[in-house]
Amino acid sequence: MVVERLGGHTYVYVQIMPGQLVIVETDGADSHQLHQKVRLSFNAGDCHLFDEQGLALERMRHTSISTH
C-alpha cells in the first residue's frame, strides 16, 4: 500500500492482487501508513469504477421489487 497525502484528502493505493490496484480517496486526516495492511469495504453506489483504458464504467442501479 502507498499513501499520498494531499491536504484535504488522501489517496491510498492498495494492491488487491498482483496487477490489480485499487485507489481509495479518504479524508485528509487518514492515519494509514506505507505498506500497512488494510481492510476495504464500500457502498457500491459511492464508487467510481474505470476499465483498463481508464474509461468510466456505468454505475450499477439497484431497484426494489415490491410484492403484494
C-alpha positions as semicolon CSV with decimal commas, in nm:
position;residue;x (nm);y (nm);z (nm)
1;M;0,000;0,000;0,000
2;V;0,114;0,352;-0,081
3;V;-0,029;0,662;0,087
4;E;-0,040;1,003;-0,085
5;R;-0,144;1,288;0,144
6;L;-0,278;1,595;-0,036
7;G;-0,407;1,820;0,241
8;G;-0,787;1,791;0,245
9;H;-0,786;1,434;0,119
10;T;-0,557;1,132;0,097
11;Y;-0,520;0,872;-0,177
12;V;-0,445;0,518;-0,062
13;Y;-0,316;0,287;-0,337
14;V;-0,394;-0,074;-0,245
15;Q;-0,278;-0,378;-0,443
16;I;-0,558;-0,632;-0,402
17;M;-0,398;-0,894;-0,628
18;P;-0,086;-0,895;-0,845
19;G;-0,152;-0,642;-1,120
20;Q;-0,479;-0,517;-0,964
21;L;-0,469;-0,179;-0,794
22;V;-0,750;-0,001;-0,610
23;I;-0,718;0,371;-0,542
24;V;-0,918;0,491;-0,242
25;E;-0,979;0,860;-0,170
26;T;-1,014;0,920;0,203
27;D;-1,022;1,208;0,449
28;G;-0,707;1,420;0,469
29;A;-0,660;1,312;0,831
30;D;-0,646;0,942;0,735
31;S;-0,391;0,765;0,956
32;H;-0,284;0,473;0,731
33;Q;0,089;0,420;0,690
34;L;0,303;0,298;0,399
35;H;0,273;-0,081;0,344
36;Q;0,013;-0,121;0,620
37;K;-0,244;-0,394;0,558
38;V;-0,598;-0,260;0,525
39;R;-0,948;-0,400;0,507
40;L;-1,168;-0,237;0,243
41;S;-1,544;-0,210;0,236
42;F;-1,756;0,034;0,042
43;N;-2,101;0,126;-0,076
44;A;-2,122;0,038;-0,448
45;G;-2,332;0,350;-0,513
46;D;-2,047;0,571;-0,395
47;C;-1,781;0,415;-0,621
48;H;-1,637;0,543;-0,946
49;L;-1,504;0,244;-1,143
50;F;-1,286;0,251;-1,455
51;D;-1,178;-0,011;-1,710
52;E;-0,822;-0,089;-1,824
53;Q;-0,830;0,204;-2,070
54;G;-0,934;0,449;-1,797
55;L;-1,292;0,483;-1,921
56;A;-1,564;0,516;-1,658
57;L;-1,789;0,213;-1,616
58;E;-2,163;0,264;-1,598
59;R;-2,292;0,277;-1,242
60;M;-2,498;-0,017;-1,125
61;R;-2,858;0,063;-1,045
62;H;-3,046;-0,124;-0,776
63;T;-3,420;-0,145;-0,793
64;S;-3,665;-0,259;-0,530
65;I;-3,923;-0,521;-0,611
66;S;-4,243;-0,490;-0,417
67;T;-4,479;-0,781;-0,369
68;H;-4,841;-0,753;-0,268
